[in-house]
Amino acid sequence: GKWCMVTGLTGNSAATGRADGAKNILCNNDKFELMDVQDGQWDPSKGVQFAEDWLQLYGDDLVAIICGDDDTSAAIQVAANAAGHKDLVCVGVNGGATACALIAAGEMQGTVYQNGVAQMTKAMEIVRQIAAGEDYPAGMNWVDFEYITPENVAEFVG
């Protein structure tokens, strides 16, 4: 199906990485066709404007809107639901409270949680290893993102 993307702020490393990651997965899958990418500047109202235009242009052929943040994806999902496009998949990043509340209410399919605490814990462990003269894992030391769904959203709220 057709999909579109609302990125975060142009030039922001998180916005760039998130957009590139989504494109790397979806653009290499024959089931999906990227129709448009717009810079939402982390502004949910801009994202909703883009989504309204895309829904007008592509209608029910638009199956997903991928966003660089949860505030934007949640705002788009609420607007899409209100316009009768409840099957539109809107996904963002952060595991934000609004997105999690929509997921728990069955009004949004999911979001991606970027675990800042786990990232800092890993970073501090590497700093400790370096300071102690110990070996440490070279290269990128990733902390996996976690997909929040209706089945596991309770683990991320409260």
Secondary structure by P-SEA (a helix, b strand, c coil): cbbbbbbcccccaaaaaaaaaaaacccccccccccccccccccaaaaaaaaaaaaaaccccccbbbbccaaaaaaaaaaaaaaccccbbbbbccccaaaaaaaaaccccbbbbccaaaaaaaaaaaaaaaaacccccccccccbbbbbcccccccccc
